[in-house]
Amino acid sequence: MDRIYITGAKGMLGKAAVSVFAERYDIFPGDFHETDVRDAGAIAEEIHRAKPKFVLHLAAMTDVDGCETNPEEARRINAVGTKNVALACRRCDAVMIYVSTGMVYDGRKDSPYVEFDPVSPANAYARSKHEGELAIRDLLSRFYIFSTCWLFGGGRDDKKFVAKVVERARGSRELKAVSDKFGSPTYTADLARGMFGFIESGLYGRYHCVNTGCVSRLEMAREIVTAAGIGNCSLVSVSSDEFPLPAPRPRMEAMRNYNFELLGLSPMRGWKEALGEYVASTFA
């Protein structure tokens, strides 16, 4: 059985990936706190010892506002750490799989981004993730970069947008939600399965991998409330100016899986079906 080494295996996406990839591969799970990707020697030695066919690199500093207030640490983890993993992959001839972000675009477009749109990272987090992409391209010829956005998942351990909306909607008759930011809500289980089904293709390169569609946070919150069976809370549309944050967020983060479409593939279902399934199975 081929082996896959997964950094950040204990994170929200990491747990979903371990569950999915275990169907076909021998999993060697790494975690940031056990083998620090900032330590080039340590990560190289561990990956070399694992002798994997693939390395799925998920370990990252994902706190967008934390990255903005500490951009050097974001760069150490997301850019230098990714370079270290890429060097380790080159040493043991493993295919690298990297998950990036829709925030690499400037957010000014009126429709979902495609892979051929120019990048202009919106904040320190996005810059560090893009620098990771560049390191991979410089060092490797065999890699997959999957860009995604607005991830949800985690089940009962969920502490992100979906869980917060459910908790607040159940405790209040009114909930404010932003109507001027747009994205493609993406289920971690679907992202993991989308990557899983493609990495043996040998069609290396950069791909968007999101549940299809483009919605505002308000529309996403409305679907969460409906799927959770909460009927006594009204959703109120507000501007993102009501929730000032350290890191600027792009207006548009939604993406189209255009490179998959060009290949005649449709690996990702619609966001509403995915979100409804997740909420109903976790919070209803």
Sequence and secondary structure as in RCSB ss.txt:
>XXXX:A:sequence
MDRIYITGAKGMLGKAAVSVFAERYDIFPGDFHETDVRDAGAIAEEIHRAKPKFVLHLAAMTDVDGCETNPEEAR
RINAVGTKNVALACRRCDAVMIYVSTGMVYDGRKDSPYVEFDPVSPANAYARSKHEGELAIRDLLSRFYIFSTCW
LFGGGRDDKKFVAKVVERARGSRELKAVSDKFGSPTYTADLARGMFGFIESGLYGRYHCVNTGCVSRLEMAREIV
TAAGIGNCSLVSVSSDEFPLPAPRPRMEAMRNYNFELLGLSPMRGWKEALGEYVASTFA
>XXXX:A:secstr
  EEEEETTTSHHHHHHHHHHTTTSEEEE  TTTS TT HHHHHHHHHHH  SEEEE      HHHHHH HHHHI
IIIIIHHHHHHHHHHHHT EEEEEEEGGGS S  SS B TTS     SHHHHHHHHHHHHHHHH SSEEEEEE S
EE  GGG  SHHHHHHHHHHT SEEEEESS EE  EEHHHHHHHHHTTTTS   EEEE   B  EEHHHHHHHHH
HHTT  S EEEEE GGGS  SS   SB  B  HHHHHTT     BHHHHHHHHHHHHT 
